[in-house]
């Protein structure tokens, strides 16, 4: 299987994103994080390629770019 097609658990996605699980949970709540898949009440998965694409979409060229995108 290609690594971009890989399904990530929440801890794996948190490691890839270098964020805490709580921070990712807040992004899910606000709707401003990467696409996620809820398989059950306690099972959340992410597609590696979608996490990487979301991270790439957050690229900035100026320090105030982050403020403009929120």
PDB file with one MODEL, atoms N, CA, C and O in Angstrom:
MODEL        1
ATOM      1  N   UNK A   1       0.850  -1.187   0.000  1.00  0.00           N
ATOM      2  CA  UNK A   1       0.000   0.000   0.000  1.00  0.00           C
ATOM      3  C   UNK A   1       0.886   1.237   0.000  1.00  0.00           C
ATOM      4  O   UNK A   1       1.870   1.308   0.736  1.00  0.00           O
ATOM      5  N   UNK A   2       0.530   2.207  -0.829  1.00  0.00           N
ATOM      6  CA  UNK A   2       1.219   3.483  -0.880  1.00  0.00           C
ATOM      7  C   UNK A   2       1.011   4.201   0.461  1.00  0.00           C
ATOM      8  O   UNK A   2      -0.089   4.171   1.013  1.00  0.00           O
ATOM      9  N   UNK A   3       2.056   4.841   0.983  1.00  0.00           N
ATOM     10  CA  UNK A   3       1.923   5.494   2.289  1.00  0.00           C
ATOM     11  C   UNK A   3       0.916   6.631   2.257  1.00  0.00           C
ATOM     12  O   UNK A   3       0.326   6.945   3.291  1.00  0.00           O
ATOM     13  N   UNK A   4       0.695   7.268   1.092  1.00  0.00           N
ATOM     14  CA  UNK A   4      -0.307   8.337   1.022  1.00  0.00           C
ATOM     15  C   UNK A   4      -1.716   7.804   1.211  1.00  0.00           C
ATOM     16  O   UNK A   4      -2.602   8.544   1.637  1.00  0.00           O
ATOM     17  N   UNK A   5      -1.944   6.513   0.896  1.00  0.00           N
ATOM     18  CA  UNK A   5      -3.254   5.896   1.068  1.00  0.00           C
ATOM     19  C   UNK A   5      -3.454   5.363   2.482  1.00  0.00           C
ATOM     20  O   UNK A   5      -4.515   4.826   2.801  1.00  0.00           O
ATOM     21  N   UNK A   6      -2.459   5.507   3.312  1.00  0.00           N
ATOM     22  CA  UNK A   6      -2.475   4.948   4.664  1.00  0.00           C
ATOM     23  C   UNK A   6      -3.509   5.656   5.533  1.00  0.00           C
ATOM     24  O   UNK A   6      -3.662   6.876   5.476  1.00  0.00           O
ATOM     25  N   UNK A   7      -4.217   4.860   6.340  1.00  0.00           N
ATOM     26  CA  UNK A   7      -5.142   5.391   7.340  1.00  0.00           C
ATOM     27  C   UNK A   7      -4.371   5.597   8.637  1.00  0.00           C
ATOM     28  O   UNK A   7      -3.612   4.725   9.059  1.00  0.00           O
ATOM     29  N   UNK A   8      -4.566   6.748   9.264  1.00  0.00           N
ATOM     30  CA  UNK A   8      -3.882   7.077  10.509  1.00  0.00           C
ATOM     31  C   UNK A   8      -4.870   7.124  11.659  1.00  0.00           C
ATOM     32  O   UNK A   8      -5.983   7.632  11.522  1.00  0.00           O
ATOM     33  N   UNK A   9      -4.452   6.590  12.786  1.00  0.00           N
ATOM     34  CA  UNK A   9      -5.228   6.746  14.009  1.00  0.00           C
ATOM     35  C   UNK A   9      -4.980   8.156  14.540  1.00  0.00           C
ATOM     36  O   UNK A   9      -4.096   8.858  14.050  1.00  0.00           O
ATOM     37  N   UNK A  10      -5.741   8.563  15.519  1.00  0.00           N
ATOM     38  CA  UNK A  10      -5.557   9.893  16.105  1.00  0.00           C
ATOM     39  C   UNK A  10      -4.133  10.084  16.646  1.00  0.00           C
ATOM     40  O   UNK A  10      -3.527  11.119  16.367  1.00  0.00           O
ATOM     41  N   UNK A  11      -3.571   9.127  17.409  1.00  0.00           N
ATOM     42  CA  UNK A  11      -2.192   9.324  17.880  1.00  0.00           C
ATOM     43  C   UNK A  11      -1.182   9.431  16.727  1.00  0.00           C
ATOM     44  O   UNK A  11      -0.229  10.206  16.812  1.00  0.00           O
ATOM     45  N   UNK A  12      -1.384   8.667  15.663  1.00  0.00           N
ATOM     46  CA  UNK A  12      -0.478   8.731  14.518  1.00  0.00           C
ATOM     47  C   UNK A  12      -0.599  10.080  13.809  1.00  0.00           C
ATOM     48  O   UNK A  12       0.407  10.670  13.414  1.00  0.00           O
ATOM     49  N   UNK A  13      -1.826  10.564  13.648  1.00  0.00           N
ATOM     50  CA  UNK A  13      -2.032  11.868  13.017  1.00  0.00           C
ATOM     51  C   UNK A  13      -1.424  12.974  13.876  1.00  0.00           C
ATOM     52  O   UNK A  13      -0.817  13.908  13.354  1.00  0.00           O
ATOM     53  N   UNK A  14      -1.588  12.866  15.189  1.00  0.00           N
ATOM     54  CA  UNK A  14      -1.013  13.863  16.092  1.00  0.00           C
ATOM     55  C   UNK A  14       0.508  13.893  15.977  1.00  0.00           C
ATOM     56  O   UNK A  14       1.111  14.966  15.987  1.00  0.00           O
ATOM     57  N   UNK A  15       1.119  12.738  15.870  1.00  0.00           N
ATOM     58  CA  UNK A  15       2.572  12.669  15.717  1.00  0.00           C
ATOM     59  C   UNK A  15       2.991  13.301  14.396  1.00  0.00           C
ATOM     60  O   UNK A  15       3.936  14.089  14.356  1.00  0.00           O
ATOM     61  N   UNK A  16       2.296  12.962  13.319  1.00  0.00           N
ATOM     62  CA  UNK A  16       2.622  13.524  12.012  1.00  0.00           C
ATOM     63  C   UNK A  16       2.473  15.044  12.011  1.00  0.00           C
ATOM     64  O   UNK A  16       3.296  15.751  11.430  1.00  0.00           O
ATOM     65  N   UNK A  17       1.426  15.545  12.661  1.00  0.00           N
ATOM     66  CA  UNK A  17       1.148  16.977  12.683  1.00  0.00           C
ATOM     67  C   UNK A  17       1.937  17.707  13.770  1.00  0.00           C
ATOM     68  O   UNK A  17       1.953  18.937  13.817  1.00  0.00           O
ATOM     69  N   UNK A  18       2.588  16.937  14.641  1.00  0.00           N
ATOM     70  CA  UNK A  18       3.337  17.495  15.777  1.00  0.00           C
ATOM     71  C   UNK A  18       2.434  18.371  16.646  1.00  0.00           C
ATOM     72  O   UNK A  18       2.788  19.483  17.037  1.00  0.00           O
ATOM     73  N   UNK A  19       1.255  17.820  16.929  1.00  0.00           N
ATOM     74  CA  UNK A  19       0.267  18.486  17.766  1.00  0.00           C
ATOM     75  C   UNK A  19      -0.237  17.490  18.802  1.00  0.00           C
ATOM     76  O   UNK A  19      -0.041  16.283  18.662  1.00  0.00           O
ATOM     77  N   UNK A  20      -0.880  17.998  19.833  1.00  0.00           N
ATOM     78  CA  UNK A  20      -1.473  17.110  20.821  1.00  0.00           C
ATOM     79  C   UNK A  20      -2.813  16.594  20.296  1.00  0.00           C
ATOM     80  O   UNK A  20      -3.425  17.191  19.411  1.00  0.00           O
ATOM     81  N   UNK A  21      -3.245  15.488  20.856  1.00  0.00           N
ATOM     82  CA  UNK A  21      -4.555  14.948  20.484  1.00  0.00           C
ATOM     83  C   UNK A  21      -5.661  15.924  20.867  1.00  0.00           C
ATOM     84  O   UNK A  21      -6.666  16.036  20.166  1.00  0.00           O
ATOM     85  N   UNK A  22      -5.476  16.628  21.977  1.00  0.00           N
ATOM     86  CA  UNK A  22      -6.482  17.613  22.407  1.00  0.00           C
ATOM     87  C   UNK A  22      -6.581  18.765  21.411  1.00  0.00           C
ATOM     88  O   UNK A  22      -7.680  19.243  21.131  1.00  0.00           O
ATOM     89  N   UNK A  23      -5.458  19.213  20.878  1.00  0.00           N
ATOM     90  CA  UNK A  23      -5.475  20.299  19.887  1.00  0.00           C
ATOM     91  C   UNK A  23      -6.196  19.857  18.623  1.00  0.00           C
ATOM     92  O   UNK A  23      -6.954  20.629  18.035  1.00  0.00           O
ATOM     93  N   UNK A  24      -5.963  18.618  18.204  1.00  0.00           N
ATOM     94  CA  UNK A  24      -6.639  18.100  17.015  1.00  0.00           C
ATOM     95  C   UNK A  24      -8.131  17.945  17.282  1.00  0.00           C
ATOM     96  O   UNK A  24      -8.948  18.199  16.398  1.00  0.00           O
ATOM     97  N   UNK A  25      -8.489  17.535  18.483  1.00  0.00           N
ATOM     98  CA  UNK A  25      -9.908  17.420  18.843  1.00  0.00           C
ATOM     99  C   UNK A  25     -10.586  18.785  18.762  1.00  0.00           C
ATOM    100  O   UNK A  25     -11.724  18.878  18.301  1.00  0.00           O
ATOM    101  N   UNK A  26      -9.909  19.841  19.199  1.00  0.00           N
ATOM    102  CA  UNK A  26     -10.465  21.189  19.113  1.00  0.00           C
ATOM    103  C   UNK A  26     -10.654  21.606  17.656  1.00  0.00           C
ATOM    104  O   UNK A  26     -11.650  22.243  17.312  1.00  0.00           O
ATOM    105  N   UNK A  27      -9.690  21.244  16.797  1.00  0.00           N
ATOM    106  CA  UNK A  27      -9.822  21.554  15.377  1.00  0.00           C
ATOM    107  C   UNK A  27     -11.006  20.815  14.767  1.00  0.00           C
ATOM    108  O   UNK A  27     -11.723  21.376  13.937  1.00  0.00           O
ATOM    109  N   UNK A  28     -11.220  19.558  15.169  1.00  0.00           N
ATOM    110  CA  UNK A  28     -12.397  18.816  14.687  1.00  0.00           C
ATOM    111  C   UNK A  28     -13.672  19.524  15.115  1.00  0.00           C
ATOM    112  O   UNK A  28     -14.602  19.665  14.322  1.00  0.00           O
ATOM    113  N   UNK A  29     -13.720  19.970  16.367  1.00  0.00           N
ATOM    114  CA  UNK A  29     -14.890  20.654  16.901  1.00  0.00           C
ATOM    115  C   UNK A  29     -15.167  21.948  16.135  1.00  0.00           C
ATOM    116  O   UNK A  29     -16.313  22.245  15.798  1.00  0.00           O
ATOM    117  N   UNK A  30     -14.110  22.713  15.865  1.00  0.00           N
ATOM    118  CA  UNK A  30     -14.252  23.988  15.152  1.00  0.00           C
ATOM    119  C   UNK A  30     -14.418  23.804  13.645  1.00  0.00           C
ATOM    120  O   UNK A  30     -14.900  24.706  12.960  1.00  0.00           O
ATOM    121  N   UNK A  31     -14.021  22.645  13.128  1.00  0.00           N
ATOM    122  CA  UNK A  31     -14.128  22.390  11.697  1.00  0.00           C
ATOM    123  C   UNK A  31     -13.017  23.010  10.879  1.00  0.00           C
ATOM    124  O   UNK A  31     -13.194  23.243   9.683  1.00  0.00           O
ATOM    125  N   UNK A  32     -11.863  23.285  11.497  1.00  0.00           N
ATOM    126  CA  UNK A  32     -10.772  23.920  10.756  1.00  0.00           C
ATOM    127  C   UNK A  32      -9.526  23.052  10.632  1.00  0.00           C
ATOM    128  O   UNK A  32      -8.445  23.555  10.328  1.00  0.00           O
ATOM    129  N   UNK A  33      -9.669  21.783  10.861  1.00  0.00           N
ATOM    130  CA  UNK A  33      -8.539  20.859  10.729  1.00  0.00           C
ATOM    131  C   UNK A  33      -8.682  20.013   9.476  1.00  0.00           C
ATOM    132  O   UNK A  33      -9.541  20.273   8.633  1.00  0.00           O
ATOM    133  N   UNK A  34      -7.837  19.003   9.361  1.00  0.00           N
ATOM    134  CA  UNK A  34      -7.934  18.111   8.201  1.00  0.00           C
ATOM    135  C   UNK A  34      -9.212  17.263   8.259  1.00  0.00           C
ATOM    136  O   UNK A  34      -9.795  17.065   9.325  1.00  0.00           O
ATOM    137  N   UNK A  35      -9.624  16.779   7.110  1.00  0.00           N
ATOM    138  CA  UNK A  35     -10.786  15.900   7.033  1.00  0.00           C
ATOM    139  C   UNK A  35     -10.543  14.664   7.894  1.00  0.00           C
ATOM    140  O   UNK A  35      -9.443  14.112   7.908  1.00  0.00           O
ATOM    141  N   UNK A  36     -11.578  14.240   8.610  1.00  0.00           N
ATOM    142  CA  UNK A  36     -11.464  13.037   9.437  1.00  0.00           C
ATOM    143  C   UNK A  36     -12.646  12.133   9.163  1.00  0.00           C
ATOM    144  O   UNK A  36     -13.652  12.546   8.586  1.00  0.00           O
ATOM    145  N   UNK A  37     -12.500  10.895   9.588  1.00  0.00           N
ATOM    146  CA  UNK A  37     -13.511   9.870   9.360  1.00  0.00           C
ATOM    147  C   UNK A  37     -13.885   9.257  10.704  1.00  0.00           C
ATOM    148  O   UNK A  37     -13.038   8.682  11.389  1.00  0.00           O
ATOM    149  N   UNK A  38     -15.153   9.381  11.077  1.00  0.00           N
ATOM    150  CA  UNK A  38     -15.634   8.836  12.349  1.00  0.00           C
ATOM    151  C   UNK A  38     -16.269   7.479  12.056  1.00  0.00           C
ATOM    152  O   UNK A  38     -17.358   7.400  11.488  1.00  0.00           O
ATOM    153  N   UNK A  39     -15.579   6.423  12.448  1.00  0.00           N
ATOM    154  CA  UNK A  39     -16.086   5.072  12.209  1.00  0.00           C
ATOM    155  C   UNK A  39     -17.033   4.621  13.311  1.00  0.00           C
ATOM    156  O   UNK A  39     -17.926   3.804  13.086  1.00  0.00           O
ATOM    157  N   UNK A  40     -16.826   5.160  14.498  1.00  0.00           N
ATOM    158  CA  UNK A  40     -17.708   4.888  15.632  1.00  0.00           C
ATOM    159  C   UNK A  40     -17.548   6.051  16.601  1.00  0.00           C
ATOM    160  O   UNK A  40     -16.812   6.998  16.326  1.00  0.00           O
ATOM    161  N   UNK A  41     -18.225   5.980  17.717  1.00  0.00           N
ATOM    162  CA  UNK A  41     -18.153   7.072  18.692  1.00  0.00           C
ATOM    163  C   UNK A  41     -16.723   7.325  19.175  1.00  0.00           C
ATOM    164  O   UNK A  41     -16.373   8.452  19.524  1.00  0.00           O
ATOM    165  N   UNK A  42     -15.906   6.283  19.193  1.00  0.00           N
ATOM    166  CA  UNK A  42     -14.544   6.422  19.719  1.00  0.00           C
ATOM    167  C   UNK A  42     -13.457   6.190  18.679  1.00  0.00           C
ATOM    168  O   UNK A  42     -12.273   6.266  19.008  1.00  0.00           O
ATOM    169  N   UNK A  43     -13.824   5.912  17.446  1.00  0.00           N
ATOM    170  CA  UNK A  43     -12.823   5.613  16.423  1.00  0.00           C
ATOM    171  C   UNK A  43     -12.791   6.711  15.369  1.00  0.00           C
ATOM    172  O   UNK A  43     -13.726   6.863  14.583  1.00  0.00           O
ATOM    173  N   UNK A  44     -11.699   7.474  15.365  1.00  0.00           N
ATOM    174  CA  UNK A  44     -11.469   8.546  14.404  1.00  0.00           C
ATOM    175  C   UNK A  44     -10.253   8.161  13.579  1.00  0.00           C
ATOM    176  O   UNK A  44      -9.226   7.764  14.130  1.00  0.00           O
ATOM    177  N   UNK A  45     -10.361   8.276  12.267  1.00  0.00           N
ATOM    178  CA  UNK A  45      -9.230   8.006  11.379  1.00  0.00           C
ATOM    179  C   UNK A  45      -9.001   9.193  10.455  1.00  0.00           C
ATOM    180  O   UNK A  45      -9.908   9.980  10.183  1.00  0.00           O
ATOM    181  N   UNK A  46      -7.782   9.299   9.987  1.00  0.00           N
ATOM    182  CA  UNK A  46      -7.383  10.328   9.033  1.00  0.00           C
ATOM    183  C   UNK A  46      -6.650   9.653   7.884  1.00  0.00           C
ATOM    184  O   UNK A  46      -5.972   8.647   8.091  1.00  0.00           O
ATOM    185  N   UNK A  47      -6.777  10.196   6.672  1.00  0.00           N
ATOM    186  CA  UNK A  47      -5.969   9.722   5.557  1.00  0.00           C
ATOM    187  C   UNK A  47      -4.680  10.529   5.547  1.00  0.00           C
ATOM    188  O   UNK A  47      -4.704  11.759   5.591  1.00  0.00           O
ATOM    189  N   UNK A  48      -3.561   9.831   5.489  1.00  0.00           N
ATOM    190  CA  UNK A  48      -2.256  10.482   5.515  1.00  0.00           C
ATOM    191  C   UNK A  48      -2.154  11.583   4.457  1.00  0.00           C
ATOM    192  O   UNK A  48      -1.693  12.685   4.754  1.00  0.00           O
ATOM    193  N   UNK A  49      -2.579  11.293   3.229  1.00  0.00           N
ATOM    194  CA  UNK A  49      -2.474  12.273   2.145  1.00  0.00           C
ATOM    195  C   UNK A  49      -3.288  13.528   2.455  1.00  0.00           C
ATOM    196  O   UNK A  49      -2.864  14.636   2.127  1.00  0.00           O
ATOM    197  N   UNK A  50      -4.447  13.364   3.082  1.00  0.00           N
ATOM    198  CA  UNK A  50      -5.286  14.511   3.410  1.00  0.00           C
ATOM    199  C   UNK A  50      -4.682  15.345   4.542  1.00  0.00           C
ATOM    200  O   UNK A  50      -4.789  16.571   4.538  1.00  0.00           O
ATOM    201  N   UNK A  51      -4.055  14.687   5.498  1.00  0.00           N
ATOM    202  CA  UNK A  51      -3.370  15.422   6.568  1.00  0.00           C
ATOM    203  C   UNK A  51      -2.220  16.231   5.986  1.00  0.00           C
ATOM    204  O   UNK A  51      -2.048  17.404   6.315  1.00  0.00           O
ATOM    205  N   UNK A  52      -1.426  15.593   5.112  1.00  0.00           N
ATOM    206  CA  UNK A  52      -0.302  16.292   4.493  1.00  0.00           C
ATOM    207  C   UNK A  52      -0.788  17.459   3.626  1.00  0.00           C
ATOM    208  O   UNK A  52      -0.180  18.530   3.636  1.00  0.00           O
ATOM    209  N   UNK A  53      -1.874  17.259   2.882  1.00  0.00           N
ATOM    210  CA  UNK A  53      -2.421  18.338   2.052  1.00  0.00           C
ATOM    211  C   UNK A  53      -2.901  19.495   2.926  1.00  0.00           C
ATOM    212  O   UNK A  53      -2.688  20.660   2.592  1.00  0.00           O
ATOM    213  N   UNK A  54      -3.543  19.172   4.040  1.00  0.00           N
ATOM    214  CA  UNK A  54      -4.004  20.218   4.955  1.00  0.00           C
ATOM    215  C   UNK A  54      -2.812  20.989   5.516  1.00  0.00           C
ATOM    216  O   UNK A  54      -2.850  22.216   5.610  1.00  0.00           O
ATOM    217  N   UNK A  55      -1.761  20.272   5.885  1.00  0.00           N
ATOM    218  CA  UNK A  55      -0.558  20.934   6.405  1.00  0.00           C
ATOM    219  C   UNK A  55       0.047  21.857   5.340  1.00  0.00           C
ATOM    220  O   UNK A  55       0.441  22.982   5.644  1.00  0.00           O
ATOM    221  N   UNK A  56       0.118  21.383   4.104  1.00  0.00           N
ATOM    222  CA  UNK A  56       0.643  22.206   3.003  1.00  0.00           C
ATOM    223  C   UNK A  56      -0.218  23.451   2.793  1.00  0.00           C
ATOM    224  O   UNK A  56       0.301  24.514   2.450  1.00  0.00           O
ATOM    225  N   UNK A  57      -1.520  23.326   2.994  1.00  0.00           N
ATOM    226  CA  UNK A  57      -2.416  24.463   2.783  1.00  0.00           C
ATOM    227  C   UNK A  57      -2.206  25.559   3.821  1.00  0.00           C
ATOM    228  O   UNK A  57      -2.665  26.686   3.641  1.00  0.00           O
ATOM    229  N   UNK A  58      -1.522  25.232   4.891  1.00  0.00           N
ATOM    230  CA  UNK A  58      -1.270  26.197   5.969  1.00  0.00           C
ATOM    231  C   UNK A  58       0.041  26.948   5.776  1.00  0.00           C
ATOM    232  O   UNK A  58       0.462  27.678   6.673  1.00  0.00           O
ATOM    233  N   UNK A  59       0.701  26.786   4.623  1.00  0.00           N
ATOM    234  CA  UNK A  59       1.976  27.448   4.366  1.00  0.00           C
ATOM    235  C   UNK A  59       1.806  28.967   4.389  1.00  0.00           C
ATOM    236  O   UNK A  59       0.800  29.495   3.914  1.00  0.00           O
ATOM    237  N   UNK A  60       2.781  29.649   4.935  1.00  0.00           N
ATOM    238  CA  UNK A  60       2.757  31.112   5.037  1.00  0.00           C
ATOM    239  C   UNK A  60       4.068  31.685   4.499  1.00  0.00           C
ATOM    240  O   UNK A  60       5.105  31.021   4.514  1.00  0.00           O
ATOM    241  N   UNK A  61       4.002  32.909   4.032  1.00  0.00           N
ATOM    242  CA  UNK A  61       5.210  33.596   3.599  1.00  0.00           C
ATOM    243  C   UNK A  61       5.527  34.801   4.465  1.00  0.00           C
ATOM    244  O   UNK A  61       6.612  35.375   4.368  1.00  0.00           O
ATOM    245  N   UNK A  62       4.579  35.186   5.310  1.00  0.00           N
ATOM    246  CA  UNK A  62       4.781  36.311   6.226  1.00  0.00           C
ATOM    247  C   UNK A  62       4.269  35.925   7.607  1.00  0.00           C
ATOM    248  O   UNK A  62       3.409  35.052   7.727  1.00  0.00           O
ATOM    249  N   UNK A  63       4.770  36.545   8.616  1.00  0.00           N
ATOM    250  CA  UNK A  63       4.332  36.200   9.975  1.00  0.00           C
ATOM    251  C   UNK A  63       2.879  36.537  10.223  1.00  0.00           C
ATOM    252  O   UNK A  63       2.242  35.893  11.057  1.00  0.00           O
ATOM    253  N   UNK A  64       2.336  37.514   9.538  1.00  0.00           N
ATOM    254  CA  UNK A  64       0.928  37.855   9.748  1.00  0.00           C
ATOM    255  C   UNK A  64      -0.012  37.079   8.835  1.00  0.00           C
ATOM    256  O   UNK A  64      -1.222  37.296   8.894  1.00  0.00           O
ATOM    257  N   UNK A  65       0.500  36.175   7.988  1.00  0.00           N
ATOM    258  CA  UNK A  65      -0.357  35.351   7.133  1.00  0.00           C
ATOM    259  C   UNK A  65      -1.310  34.485   7.966  1.00  0.00           C
ATOM    260  O   UNK A  65      -2.454  34.268   7.567  1.00  0.00           O
ATOM    261  N   UNK A  66      -0.859  34.003   9.090  1.00  0.00           N
ATOM    262  CA  UNK A  66      -1.692  33.137   9.925  1.00  0.00           C
ATOM    263  C   UNK A  66      -2.928  33.877  10.403  1.00  0.00           C
ATOM    264  O   UNK A  66      -4.018  33.305  10.425  1.00  0.00           O
ATOM    265  N   UNK A  67      -2.780  35.125  10.781  1.00  0.00           N
ATOM    266  CA  UNK A  67      -3.927  35.913  11.260  1.00  0.00           C
ATOM    267  C   UNK A  67      -4.944  36.127  10.152  1.00  0.00           C
ATOM    268  O   UNK A  67      -6.146  36.140  10.415  1.00  0.00           O
ATOM    269  N   UNK A  68      -4.492  36.293   8.934  1.00  0.00           N
ATOM    270  CA  UNK A  68      -5.394  36.543   7.819  1.00  0.00           C
ATOM    271  C   UNK A  68      -6.203  35.312   7.451  1.00  0.00           C
ATOM    272  O   UNK A  68      -7.309  35.441   6.926  1.00  0.00           O
ATOM    273  N   UNK A  69      -5.669  34.100   7.719  1.00  0.00           N
ATOM    274  CA  UNK A  69      -6.356  32.887   7.302  1.00  0.00           C
ATOM    275  C   UNK A  69      -7.317  32.345   8.336  1.00  0.00           C
ATOM    276  O   UNK A  69      -8.010  31.367   8.057  1.00  0.00           O
ATOM    277  N   UNK A  70      -7.391  32.933   9.516  1.00  0.00           N
ATOM    278  CA  UNK A  70      -8.299  32.421  10.551  1.00  0.00           C
ATOM    279  C   UNK A  70      -9.580  33.184  10.584  1.00  0.00           C
ATOM    280  O   UNK A  70     -10.456  32.885  11.395  1.00  0.00           O
TER     281      UNK A  70
ENDMDL
END
